[in-house]
Amino acid sequence: MSGAAEIIEAILGESGPDYESYSFEETPGDTRSDSHFVTVEYQGESYEVVVKLAPEVDSTFAVEPFLHEYVAERTDVPLPGILVFKEEPEQDVPPYFITERIHGDNLDEHFESFSMDERGAIMFEIGEILGDMHSTIAFEGYGRLDLDDGRLIVRDLSWDWRAYFEELTQGHIDQLAETTFEDLQPTARERLADRLSVVPKQGTPRLVHDDFRPGNLLIEPDGPEISAVLDWEKTLAGDPLYNLAQIELLFIDSVFRDPDEREQLRERLYEGYGTETDFDADESYQACKPLYQFSTLVWRMAGFDSIYGDASPLARTRAEAYYREQFTNLARTLEPDR
């Protein structure tokens, strides 16, 4: 079974409510998952859910629905409730889960149009959410999360964060091969080697949402308040400050050019984070932040061709130029002291 309509119909037949008719559409935005908004009609009422399908190759798909419930039970992070999860469906369809649909606007579509006060409020709330995750959930070692007999574990566990981070980042650099940015691979490897020593080896591994970006946040339609954090398939046990540095890049440094705006938003992020954690943006954090951001940027660049494959030549050219500018700036920051 290959067509989306056939798959959705089979899933509704297996796990859905009674219905007279249904409609569906792909979820919008820069997403690496196969998910759909589904509306079913029954006796004059409409019901809306989200159906997410497992990719063809993903041995950890079951982690995401597990994490929805695991995180919701332990934190105040807003997540959609899981309605159904089928790891081995009876129908000829991929593994899937169904969540409630939380109505809201994608933050990626509105963030730059908000007033400075509204942006600051969002960054404060993001800091609170991140701090809640990092102060509440800890693990015994570093690595990707997986399930073993229904229990959350760290896959290929490492006791050394620096070694794990190096492997993670080398993987991102490898993925630049045969992309628009293949020519940057040698520089990326050099800068990683130059500054790897600033990354701590030990610490308390915390829950890291490794795809925490504007496109994975929903905000309330009537105000800039976060209503849901989505897409938990890229989740690991890692250094919590790696996650914080990622957010500085994806919400602030890669979005706004004005230095004063950046610093105001950064202050609000730190304030929110500090309400839940004992955080100080000290020298050790400032030393490893550029490398953490560099790793995140390279990961985003590796997906450039799929994200901008349908974009106009002008939009693609502009986006490529901006990525290269960010890469150059961070690479320069990471050059060894002379």
C-alpha positions as CSV (number, residue, x, y, z in Angstrom):
1,M,0.0,0.0,0.0
2,S,1.7,3.2,-1.1
3,G,-0.8,6.0,-1.7
4,A,-1.4,8.5,1.2
5,A,-5.2,8.2,0.8
6,E,-5.1,4.4,1.0
7,I,-2.9,4.5,4.0
8,I,-5.0,7.0,5.9
9,E,-8.2,5.1,5.1
10,A,-6.6,1.8,6.3
11,I,-5.4,3.5,9.5
12,L,-8.9,5.0,10.2
13,G,-10.4,1.6,9.6
14,E,-8.1,-0.1,12.1
15,S,-7.8,2.6,14.8
16,G,-10.1,5.5,14.0
17,P,-13.6,6.4,15.3
18,D,-16.7,5.7,13.3
19,Y,-17.0,8.2,10.4
20,E,-19.0,9.0,7.4
21,S,-16.3,10.9,5.5
22,Y,-12.8,12.1,6.0
23,S,-10.3,14.5,4.6
24,F,-6.6,14.9,5.1
25,E,-3.6,17.2,4.3
26,E,0.1,17.0,4.9
27,T,1.3,19.0,7.9
28,P,3.0,22.1,6.7
29,G,6.5,23.4,7.4
30,D,10.1,22.1,7.2
31,T,9.5,18.5,8.4
32,R,11.5,15.3,8.0
33,S,8.5,13.2,9.0
34,D,5.4,11.9,7.1
35,S,2.5,13.3,9.0
36,H,-1.0,14.4,8.1
37,F,-3.9,16.4,9.6
38,V,-7.0,14.2,9.4
39,T,-10.6,15.4,9.8
40,V,-13.4,12.9,10.1
41,E,-17.1,13.7,9.9
42,Y,-19.7,11.7,11.8
43,Q,-23.4,12.6,12.5
44,G,-22.7,16.3,11.7
45,E,-19.7,16.5,14.0
46,S,-16.0,17.0,13.0
47,Y,-13.1,15.4,14.8
48,E,-9.5,16.3,14.1
49,V,-6.3,14.3,14.7
50,V,-2.8,14.0,13.5
51,V,-1.5,10.8,12.0
52,K,2.3,10.3,11.9
53,L,3.9,7.5,9.9
54,A,7.2,5.9,10.6
55,P,9.9,6.5,8.0
56,E,11.1,3.6,5.9
57,V,14.3,3.3,8.0
58,D,13.9,4.1,11.7
59,S,14.5,1.6,14.4
60,T,13.5,4.1,17.1
61,F,10.1,5.4,15.9
62,A,8.5,4.0,19.0
63,V,10.5,6.4,21.2
64,E,8.5,9.5,20.1
65,P,5.0,8.4,21.3
66,F,6.6,7.0,24.5
67,L,8.3,10.4,25.1
68,H,5.0,12.3,24.7
69,E,3.6,10.5,27.7
70,Y,6.9,10.3,29.6
71,V,7.7,14.0,29.4
72,A,4.1,15.1,30.0
73,E,4.0,13.1,33.2
74,R,7.2,14.6,34.6
75,T,7.1,18.2,33.3
76,D,4.8,21.1,32.3
77,V,6.0,21.0,28.7
78,P,3.0,21.3,26.4
79,L,2.6,18.2,24.1
80,P,-0.2,16.6,22.1
81,G,-1.8,13.6,23.8
82,I,-1.2,10.2,22.2
83,L,-4.5,8.5,21.2
84,V,-3.2,5.4,19.4
85,F,0.2,3.8,18.7
86,K,0.6,0.8,16.4
87,E,4.1,-0.5,16.1
88,E,2.9,-3.6,14.2
89,P,-0.3,-2.6,12.4
90,E,-2.7,-5.3,11.3
91,Q,-3.2,-3.4,8.0
92,D,-0.5,-3.2,5.3
93,V,0.7,0.2,6.5
94,P,3.9,1.6,8.2
95,P,4.0,1.8,12.0
96,Y,2.1,4.9,13.1
97,F,0.7,6.9,15.9
98,I,-2.3,9.2,16.2
99,T,-2.3,12.3,18.4
100,E,-4.9,14.9,19.3
101,R,-4.6,18.0,17.0
102,I,-3.7,21.1,19.0
103,H,-4.7,24.2,17.0
104,G,-2.2,26.9,16.8
105,D,0.0,28.8,14.4
106,N,3.5,27.6,13.5
107,L,6.0,29.9,15.2
108,D,8.3,29.9,12.2
109,E,5.6,31.7,10.2
110,H,5.2,34.6,12.7
111,F,8.2,35.0,14.9
112,E,9.9,37.8,12.9
113,S,6.7,39.8,12.6
114,F,6.1,39.9,16.3
115,S,6.9,43.0,18.3
116,M,10.1,43.0,20.4
117,D,8.1,42.5,23.6
118,E,6.3,39.5,22.0
119,R,9.5,38.0,20.9
120,G,11.0,38.5,24.3
121,A,7.9,36.8,25.9
122,I,8.3,33.8,23.6
123,M,12.1,33.5,24.4
124,F,11.3,33.6,28.1
125,E,8.8,30.8,27.8
126,I,11.2,28.8,25.7
127,G,13.8,29.2,28.4
128,E,11.2,28.0,31.0
129,I,10.3,24.9,28.9
130,L,13.9,24.0,28.3
131,G,14.8,24.5,32.0
132,D,11.9,22.3,33.0
133,M,13.1,19.5,30.8
134,H,16.7,19.8,31.9
135,S,16.1,20.1,35.6
136,T,13.6,17.2,35.8
137,I,14.8,14.4,33.5
138,A,18.3,12.9,33.7
139,F,20.0,9.7,32.4
140,E,23.0,7.5,33.2
141,G,25.0,8.3,30.1
142,Y,25.1,10.0,26.7
143,G,23.5,8.9,23.5
144,R,20.3,8.6,21.5
145,L,17.2,7.4,23.3
146,D,15.6,4.1,22.6
147,L,13.2,1.6,24.1
148,D,14.0,-1.8,25.5
149,D,11.0,-4.0,26.5
150,G,9.0,-0.8,27.1
151,R,11.6,0.9,29.1
152,L,13.4,4.1,28.1
153,I,17.2,3.6,27.6
154,V,20.2,5.3,26.1
155,R,21.3,3.5,23.0
156,D,25.0,2.9,22.5
157,L,25.6,4.6,25.8
158,S,28.8,6.6,26.2
159,W,30.2,7.9,29.5
160,D,32.2,10.7,27.6
161,W,30.1,13.6,26.3
162,R,33.1,15.0,24.4
163,A,33.6,11.8,22.5
164,Y,29.9,11.4,21.8
165,F,29.6,15.0,20.6
166,E,32.6,14.5,18.3
167,E,31.0,11.4,16.8
168,L,27.7,13.2,16.4
169,T,29.2,16.2,14.7
170,Q,31.4,14.1,12.4
171,G,28.2,12.5,11.3
172,H,26.7,15.8,10.4
173,I,29.8,16.7,8.4
174,D,29.7,13.4,6.6
175,Q,26.2,14.2,5.5
176,L,27.4,17.3,3.6
177,A,28.8,15.0,1.0
178,E,27.1,15.3,-2.4
179,T,25.2,18.4,-1.2
180,T,25.5,22.1,-2.1
181,F,27.9,22.5,0.8
182,E,30.2,19.6,0.1
183,D,33.1,22.0,-0.4
184,L,32.9,23.1,3.3
185,Q,33.6,19.6,4.7
186,P,37.4,20.1,5.1
187,T,36.9,23.4,7.0
188,A,34.2,21.9,9.2
189,R,36.5,19.0,10.2
190,E,39.4,21.4,11.0
191,R,37.3,23.7,13.1
192,L,35.9,20.7,15.1
193,A,39.4,19.4,15.8
194,D,40.6,22.9,16.7
195,R,38.0,23.5,19.5
196,L,36.9,20.0,20.6
197,S,38.9,20.3,23.8
198,V,36.6,23.0,25.2
199,V,33.7,20.5,25.3
200,P,33.3,18.9,28.7
201,K,33.8,15.2,29.1
202,Q,31.6,14.7,32.1
203,G,28.4,16.1,33.5
204,T,24.8,15.1,34.2
205,P,23.2,13.9,30.9
206,R,19.8,15.6,30.4
207,L,16.9,15.3,28.0
208,V,17.9,17.1,24.8
209,H,15.3,17.8,22.1
210,D,17.7,17.8,19.2
211,D,15.3,19.4,16.8
212,F,13.9,22.3,19.0
213,R,13.4,25.0,16.4
214,P,10.6,27.6,15.5
215,G,9.1,25.1,13.0
216,N,8.4,22.6,15.8
217,L,6.6,25.0,18.1
218,L,2.9,25.9,17.9
219,I,1.6,29.2,19.4
220,E,-1.9,30.1,20.5
221,P,-3.9,31.8,17.7
222,D,-4.9,34.7,19.9
223,G,-1.5,35.5,21.4
224,P,2.2,34.6,21.4
225,E,2.0,31.7,23.9
226,I,3.4,28.3,23.2
227,S,0.7,25.6,22.9
228,A,2.8,22.6,21.8
229,V,6.3,21.3,21.3
230,L,6.4,18.9,18.4
231,D,8.7,16.3,16.7
232,W,10.5,14.4,19.5
233,E,12.1,11.8,17.3
234,K,15.5,13.6,17.4
235,T,16.0,13.3,21.2
236,L,19.1,12.3,23.1
237,A,20.7,12.3,26.5
238,G,23.3,15.0,26.3
239,D,24.8,18.2,27.8
240,P,21.9,20.5,28.5
241,L,24.0,23.6,27.5
242,Y,24.3,22.0,24.0
243,N,20.5,22.3,23.8
244,L,20.6,25.9,25.0
245,A,23.3,26.9,22.5
246,Q,21.2,25.3,19.7
247,I,18.3,27.4,20.7
248,E,20.4,30.6,20.7
249,L,21.4,29.8,17.1
250,L,18.0,28.7,15.7
251,F,15.8,31.3,17.4
252,I,18.2,34.3,17.7
253,D,21.5,34.3,15.9
254,S,20.4,32.9,12.6
255,V,17.1,34.9,12.6
256,F,18.0,38.4,13.7
257,R,20.9,40.5,12.5
258,D,20.7,43.5,14.8
259,P,23.2,43.0,17.8
260,D,21.0,44.8,20.3
261,E,17.9,42.7,19.4
262,R,20.0,39.6,19.7
263,E,21.2,40.5,23.2
264,Q,17.8,41.5,24.4
265,L,16.3,38.2,23.3
266,R,19.2,36.2,24.7
267,E,18.7,37.9,28.1
268,R,15.0,36.9,28.1
269,L,16.0,33.3,27.1
270,Y,18.5,33.2,30.0
271,E,16.0,34.7,32.4
272,G,13.4,32.0,31.6
273,Y,16.0,29.2,31.7
274,G,17.2,30.5,35.1
275,T,13.7,30.2,36.6
276,E,14.0,26.4,36.4
277,T,17.8,25.8,36.6
278,D,20.9,27.2,38.4
279,F,22.3,28.7,35.2
280,D,25.1,31.1,34.7
281,A,26.4,32.1,31.2
282,D,30.0,31.8,32.4
283,E,33.2,31.4,30.6
284,S,32.9,27.7,30.2
285,Y,29.6,28.0,28.5
286,Q,30.8,30.9,26.3
287,A,33.8,28.7,25.3
288,C,31.8,25.7,24.0
289,K,28.7,27.6,22.7
290,P,30.2,28.5,19.2
291,L,31.2,24.8,18.6
292,Y,27.7,23.6,19.7
293,Q,26.2,26.1,17.3
294,F,28.6,25.1,14.5
295,S,27.5,21.5,14.9
296,T,23.9,22.5,14.8
297,L,24.4,24.7,11.7
298,V,26.2,21.9,9.8
299,W,23.3,19.6,10.6
300,R,20.8,22.1,9.2
301,M,23.0,22.6,6.1
302,A,23.1,18.9,5.4
303,G,19.3,19.0,4.9
304,F,19.4,22.1,2.7
305,D,18.7,20.3,-0.6
306,S,15.6,18.6,0.7
307,I,14.3,21.7,2.4
308,Y,14.8,24.0,-0.6
309,G,14.4,21.5,-3.4
310,D,11.1,23.1,-4.6
311,A,12.1,26.7,-3.8
312,S,12.6,29.2,-6.6
313,P,16.2,29.7,-7.8
314,L,16.3,33.1,-6.2
315,A,15.1,31.9,-2.8
316,R,17.5,29.0,-2.9
317,T,20.4,31.2,-3.9
318,R,19.6,33.6,-1.0
319,A,19.3,30.8,1.5
320,E,22.5,29.2,0.4
321,A,24.4,32.6,0.7
322,Y,23.0,33.1,4.2
323,Y,24.0,29.6,5.3
324,R,27.5,30.2,4.0
325,E,27.7,33.5,5.8
326,Q,26.7,31.9,9.1
327,F,29.2,29.1,8.5
328,T,32.0,31.5,7.7
329,N,31.3,33.6,10.8
330,L,31.2,30.6,13.2
331,A,34.2,29.0,11.6
332,R,36.2,32.2,12.1
333,T,35.2,32.2,15.7
334,L,36.5,28.7,16.1
335,E,39.9,29.3,14.6
336,P,42.7,28.6,17.0
337,D,44.3,31.5,18.8
338,R,47.4,32.7,17.0
